[in-house]
């Protein structure tokens, strides 16, 4: 008895047993999420993917690097789709593509398909994502995906130790720290203690470092700023802490067979095509100087007249309407009146600035100098348009927040402020469910009752 596992990309896998295949979080795009380039590099044979027949597809959550309409669009419409998601709109989007069997996953409820039994397990952020337990071919595999394991689930999973294999999200990602590089505190590059503790309790035979590293444009300083932990360090530290476990790296396309005797190589996925060197590792350089927002903006093309007008209208009207419509919790930095400056840079690095008076969920245009400057946000016009119209995520917007020294009273107040309370981030992403997938459907020409505005109040 055995189970074959093949890596697609990021947290995507194909499991095969007794001639049947199921896929998890399949992404067949490079770059994915618009600006995340696979590292190591791969390309996909889309014609072969269209011919593939999966017994089912399981999706752990709605984030665009796990649930992509353009990837699902390649699959046969008779494929059953099992999705863990609290929002009915995402199920409607998938049905709009033509899939006839779209099912909601429930925590701890088994789904049996031939030799496979798949069970969604509870993550700490149960409103967003889930993990997968997969039993097939006599093997017991835990696919942690992007999750932190909920305490009750941890006790239940530990009771099943030793596991045959755990697919572990081995990255710690500094997606918040890069928003304000001059304020980011250096941290030791170590594996979180929780990882070691949980893996010891699971006691797996094999651990696969999952959720891939990725890079962005070749010029991007993010390519040395996001991922502190390398494959090398993960393997060395884990195998030192768990001497009975073996770390097995699976690059995209690579396949292995897991059985009671061990792990062996298998025929790779024919439709995942490696490009160049594959055993690459991330080059983390915490001391690398960050370019200015003006310098970054010159890397992007100019907006056309209609696109520029869209950005102008958002800054003048849409942003204010969206911010006022949000229900914000009390006790944050903006409970007190603050002067916020939003700086937009064009393709030549020229800057246009907007000033707003913000207090609570109230916002109004303001004059420069009408109060001490208390918060700053910088972004290129190109990326702001991409966030508004294309659903581009925070990871690749090159947003810069409070990357300067303020007057002493404002500096003191910022000590307890959270960068993600930034007014632009709130307007773009607070409750902005499914914006990326909705933009994908528009590009695919799929008729769908877009309920994003109803979901977000936008």
C-alpha positions in Angstrom: 0.0 0.0 0.0 1.3 3.4 -0.9 0.5 7.0 -1.7 2.0 9.2 -4.4 2.4 12.9 -3.8 3.4 15.5 -6.4 4.0 19.2 -5.8 2.3 21.7 -8.1 3.2 25.2 -6.8 3.1 27.0 -3.5 0.6 24.9 -1.4 -0.6 22.9 -4.4 -0.3 19.1 -4.5 -1.7 16.1 -6.4 -2.3 13.0 -4.3 -2.6 9.7 -6.2 -3.7 6.3 -4.9 -5.1 3.3 -6.8 -5.2 5.2 -10.1 -7.2 8.1 -8.7 -5.9 11.7 -8.3 -7.1 14.5 -6.1 -5.6 18.0 -6.1 -5.2 20.5 -3.2 -5.1 24.3 -3.7 -4.1 24.0 -7.4 -2.4 27.0 -8.9 -1.4 26.7 -12.5 0.0 30.2 -13.0 3.4 31.8 -12.9 3.4 34.5 -11.7 0.5 33.8 -9.4 -1.4 36.4 -7.3 -0.4 38.7 -10.2 3.2 39.4 -9.0 4.5 36.3 -7.1 7.0 34.5 -9.4 7.7 30.9 -8.6 11.1 30.3 -7.0 12.3 27.9 -8.3 11.0 28.9 -11.7 8.5 26.7 -13.5 6.0 26.9 -16.4 2.9 24.9 -17.1 1.7 22.9 -20.1 -1.9 24.3 -20.0 -3.1 21.9 -22.7 -2.1 18.9 -20.6 -3.8 20.4 -17.6 -7.0 20.8 -19.6 -6.8 17.0 -20.3 -6.3 16.1 -16.6 -9.1 14.5 -14.7 -9.1 14.8 -11.0 -11.5 12.9 -8.8 -11.9 16.1 -6.8 -10.2 19.4 -5.9 -9.9 20.6 -2.3 -9.3 24.3 -1.5 -8.3 25.3 2.0 -9.3 29.0 1.8 -10.3 31.8 -0.5 -7.0 33.7 -0.6 -5.9 34.2 -4.2 -2.7 32.1 -3.9 -4.9 29.1 -3.1 -8.2 29.8 -4.9 -7.7 31.2 -8.4 -10.5 31.4 -11.0 -8.0 31.4 -13.9 -6.5 28.1 -12.6 -9.8 26.5 -12.0 -11.0 27.6 -15.5 -8.5 25.0 -16.9 -10.3 22.1 -15.2 -13.1 19.9 -16.4 -16.4 21.2 -15.2 -17.5 17.9 -13.9 -14.7 18.0 -11.3 -16.1 18.1 -7.7 -14.8 21.2 -5.9 -14.6 21.1 -2.1 -13.9 24.6 -0.5 -13.5 25.7 3.0 -14.9 29.3 3.1 -17.4 31.3 5.2 -18.6 33.4 2.3 -21.2 32.0 -0.1 -20.1 34.5 -2.8 -16.9 32.4 -3.4 -19.0 29.3 -4.1 -21.2 31.4 -6.5 -18.0 32.5 -8.3 -16.9 28.9 -8.8 -20.4 27.9 -10.0 -20.3 30.8 -12.4 -17.3 29.2 -14.1 -19.6 26.2 -14.8 -18.7 23.8 -12.1 -21.7 21.7 -11.2 -20.5 20.1 -7.9 -19.3 22.8 -5.5 -19.3 21.7 -1.9 -18.7 23.5 1.4 -16.2 21.8 3.7 -17.0 21.5 7.4 -14.3 21.0 10.1 -13.9 17.4 11.2 -16.4 16.0 8.6 -14.9 13.3 6.5 -15.1 13.3 2.7 -14.5 9.9 1.2 -13.6 9.5 -2.5 -12.6 6.0 -3.5 -9.3 5.2 -1.6 -9.1 8.8 -0.1 -10.6 10.1 3.1 -10.1 13.8 3.4 -11.0 15.7 6.6 -10.8 19.5 7.1 -9.1 20.3 10.5 -9.5 23.4 12.5 -7.0 26.2 12.2 -6.6 29.0 14.7 -8.1 31.5 12.2 -11.2 29.3 11.6 -13.0 32.2 9.9 -10.4 32.0 7.1 -8.7 28.7 6.6 -8.5 25.0 7.4 -6.0 22.2 7.2 -6.4 18.8 5.5 -5.9 15.4 6.9 -5.5 12.8 4.1 -5.7 9.1 4.6 -5.1 6.8 1.7 -3.0 3.8 0.8 -2.5 3.1 4.5 -0.8 6.5 5.0 -1.8 9.3 7.3 -0.7 12.8 6.0 -1.4 16.2 7.5 -1.4 19.1 5.0 -1.1 22.2 7.3 -1.4 24.6 4.2 -0.9 28.1 5.6 -2.5 27.6 9.0 -1.6 27.7 12.6 -3.1 24.6 14.3 -6.0 25.3 16.8 -5.3 23.9 20.3 -8.2 21.4 20.3 -7.2 20.2 16.8 -3.6 19.9 18.0 -4.6 17.6 20.8 -6.6 15.4 18.4 -3.9 15.3 15.8 -1.2 14.6 18.4 -3.2 11.6 19.5 -2.7 10.1 16.1 1.1 10.3 16.2 3.4 9.2 14.7 2.2 10.7 11.4 3.6 9.4 8.1 4.1 12.9 6.6 3.4 16.5 7.5 3.3 19.2 4.8 4.5 22.2 6.9 4.3 25.9 5.9 7.9 26.6 6.7 8.0 30.4 5.9 7.8 33.3 8.3 7.0 36.2 6.0 7.8 39.9 6.7 5.0 41.3 4.7 4.2 44.0 7.4 7.8 44.9 8.2 8.6 45.8 4.6 5.8 48.5 4.7 8.0 50.6 6.9 11.6 49.5 6.6 13.2 52.3 8.6 11.0 51.3 11.6 11.3 47.5 11.3 13.0 45.9 14.2 15.7 43.3 13.4 14.8 39.9 14.7 16.9 36.8 15.0 16.5 34.4 12.1 15.1 31.4 14.1 12.3 29.0 13.7 9.3 29.8 16.0 9.3 27.6 19.1 5.7 26.7 18.4 6.8 24.9 15.2 9.2 22.7 17.1 6.7 22.0 19.8 3.9 21.1 17.4 6.1 19.0 15.2 7.4 17.1 18.2 3.8 16.3 19.2 3.0 15.1 15.7 6.2 13.0 15.5 6.1 12.6 11.7 8.4 10.3 9.7 8.7 12.9 6.9 8.3 16.7 6.9 7.9 18.6 3.6 8.7 22.4 3.7 5.5 23.7 2.0 4.1 27.0 0.9 6.9 28.0 -1.4 9.3 30.9 -1.4 8.6 33.3 -4.3 10.2 36.3 -5.8 8.9 39.4 -7.6 10.4 41.5 -10.4 14.1 41.1 -10.9 14.8 44.6 -9.6 12.6 44.2 -6.5 14.2 44.7 -3.1 11.5 42.5 -1.8 13.4 39.6 -3.3 15.8 39.8 -0.3 13.4 41.1 2.3 10.4 38.7 2.7 11.6 35.3 3.8 14.2 35.0 6.6 14.2 31.2 6.8 15.9 29.2 4.1 15.4 25.6 3.1 18.8 24.8 4.5 18.1 26.3 7.9 14.7 24.7 8.1 16.1 21.2 7.4 19.1 21.6 9.8 17.0 23.0 12.7 14.1 20.5 12.3 16.2 17.4 12.0 18.3 18.5 15.0 15.1 19.0 17.0 13.4 15.8 15.7 16.2 13.3 15.1 13.6 10.6 14.0 12.2 12.8 11.2 13.5 13.4 7.7 12.9 16.7 5.9 12.1 16.1 2.2 12.1 19.0 -0.2 9.6 18.8 -3.0 10.1 21.3 -5.8 7.3 22.1 -8.2 6.6 19.0 -10.4 8.6 16.6 -8.2 6.8 13.5 -7.1 7.4 10.9 -4.4 5.8 7.6 -3.2 5.2 7.2 0.5 4.8 3.8 1.9 5.4 1.9 5.2 9.1 1.3 4.2 10.0 4.9 3.4 10.0 7.6 0.6 11.1 7.1 -2.9 11.2 9.2 -6.1 8.4 8.8 -8.7 7.6 10.0 -12.2 7.1 13.8 -12.0 4.0 15.7 -13.2 4.4 16.0 -16.9 2.5 19.3 -17.0 4.8 21.1 -14.5 7.9 22.1 -16.4 10.9 23.2 -14.3 12.9 26.2 -15.7 16.6 26.5 -14.8 18.2 25.6 -11.5 15.7 24.1 -9.1 17.5 23.6 -5.8 17.7 27.4 -5.2 17.3 29.1 -1.8 16.2 32.5 -0.8 18.9 35.1 -0.3 17.6 37.1 2.8 19.5 40.4 3.3 18.0 42.3 6.2 20.4 45.2 5.9 19.7 45.9 2.2 18.7 49.5 1.8 15.1 50.0 0.5 14.6 52.1 -2.6 12.4 55.2 -2.3 8.8 55.1 -3.4 9.7 57.5 -6.2 12.4 55.1 -7.5 10.0 52.1 -7.4 7.3 54.0 -9.2 9.5 54.6 -12.2 9.6 50.8 -12.8 5.9 50.8 -13.7 4.2 52.1 -16.9 2.2 55.3 -17.1 -1.6 55.1 -16.6 -3.8 56.1 -19.5 -6.3 58.9 -19.1 -9.2 56.7 -18.0 -7.0 54.9 -15.4 -5.6 58.1 -14.0 -9.1 59.5 -13.7 -10.1 56.4 -11.8 -7.3 57.0 -9.3 -8.1 60.7 -9.0 -11.8 60.0 -8.3 -10.9 57.4 -5.7 -8.6 59.9 -3.8 -11.1 62.7 -4.1 -14.4 60.9 -3.4 -14.2 57.0 -3.3 -11.7 56.8 -0.5 -13.7 59.1 1.7 -17.0 57.2 1.1 -15.4 53.8 1.7 -13.7 54.9 5.0 -16.9 56.5 6.3 -18.8 53.4 5.6 -16.6 51.2 7.7 -17.3 50.4 11.3 -14.0 50.7 13.1 -13.2 49.5 16.6 -12.4 52.1 19.2 -9.1 52.4 20.9 -6.8 52.8 17.8 -4.4 55.4 16.7 -7.0 57.3 14.8 -9.3 57.8 17.8 -7.6 61.2 18.0 -7.7 63.6 15.1 -4.7 63.0 12.8 -3.5 64.6 9.6 -2.8 61.9 7.1 -0.8 62.4 3.9 -1.2 60.1 0.9 1.5 60.5 -1.7 1.0 59.1 -5.2 4.0 58.7 -7.6 3.7 58.5 -11.3 5.9 56.6 -13.8 8.5 59.5 -13.8 8.7 59.6 -10.0 6.7 62.8 -9.7 4.5 63.1 -6.7 1.0 64.3 -6.0 -0.1 64.6 -2.4 -3.5 64.4 -0.8 -4.1 65.4 2.8 -6.9 64.2 5.0 -8.1 64.8 8.5 -9.0 61.4 10.1 -10.7 60.8 13.4 -12.5 57.5 14.2 -14.4 56.6 11.1 -14.7 60.2 10.0 -12.5 61.5 7.2 -12.3 64.8 5.2 -10.0 66.4 2.8 -7.6 68.8 4.5 -5.0 71.4 3.8 -1.3 70.7 4.1 -0.1 72.2 7.3 -3.5 72.5 8.9 -2.3 70.2 11.7 0.9 68.4 12.5 1.6 65.6 10.1 0.8 62.3 11.9 0.7 59.5 9.3 2.0 59.0 5.8 1.3 56.6 3.0 3.2 56.3 -0.3 2.3 54.3 -3.4 2.7 54.4 -7.1 -0.4 55.4 -9.1 0.1 52.2 -11.2 -0.2 50.0 -8.1 -3.1 51.9 -6.6 -5.0 51.4 -9.9 -4.0 47.7 -9.8 -5.4 47.4 -6.3 -8.7 49.1 -7.2 -9.4 47.4 -10.5 -7.4 44.2 -10.7 -7.6 43.0 -7.1 -3.9 43.1 -6.5 -3.0 42.2 -3.0 -1.0 44.1 -0.4 2.0 41.8 -0.9 3.0 43.4 -4.2 1.8 47.0 -3.9 5.1 48.4 -2.6 3.2 50.4 -0.1 5.3 52.6 2.2 3.9 53.7 5.6 5.4 56.2 8.1 8.8 55.7 6.7 10.1 59.0 8.1 10.7 60.8 11.4 7.8 62.8 12.7 7.7 65.5 15.4 8.2 64.2 18.9 4.6 64.1 20.0 3.6 62.2 16.9 6.6 59.8 17.2 5.5 59.0 20.8 2.0 58.3 19.7 3.1 56.0 16.9 4.8 53.7 19.4 1.6 51.8 19.9 0.2 52.2 16.4 -0.4 49.3 14.0 0.7 49.7 10.4 -2.3 47.8 9.2 -4.5 50.5 10.6 -3.3 52.6 7.7 -6.4 54.3 6.1 -5.5 53.3 2.6 -5.0 49.6 3.6 -8.4 49.7 5.4 -10.1 51.2 2.4 -8.6 48.7 0.0 -8.7 45.5 2.0 -11.0 45.7 5.1 -13.9 43.4 4.2 -12.8 43.4 0.5 -13.7 39.8 0.1 -13.2 38.2 -3.3 -11.9 41.3 -5.2 -9.1 39.4 -6.9 -11.4 36.5 -8.0 -14.0 39.0 -9.2 -11.4 40.7 -11.3 -10.4 37.3 -12.7 -14.0 36.5 -13.7 -14.2 39.9 -15.5 -11.1 39.1 -17.4 -12.4 35.6 -18.3 -15.6 37.2 -19.5 -17.7 35.2 -17.1 -21.2 36.6 -16.3 -21.6 36.8 -12.6 -23.7 38.8 -10.2 -20.8 40.7 -8.6 -21.7 41.0 -4.9 -18.4 42.4 -3.8 -19.9 45.8 -3.3 -22.7 44.3 -1.2 -20.1 42.4 0.9 -17.9 45.4 1.5 -20.3 48.3 1.5 -18.3 49.8 -1.3 
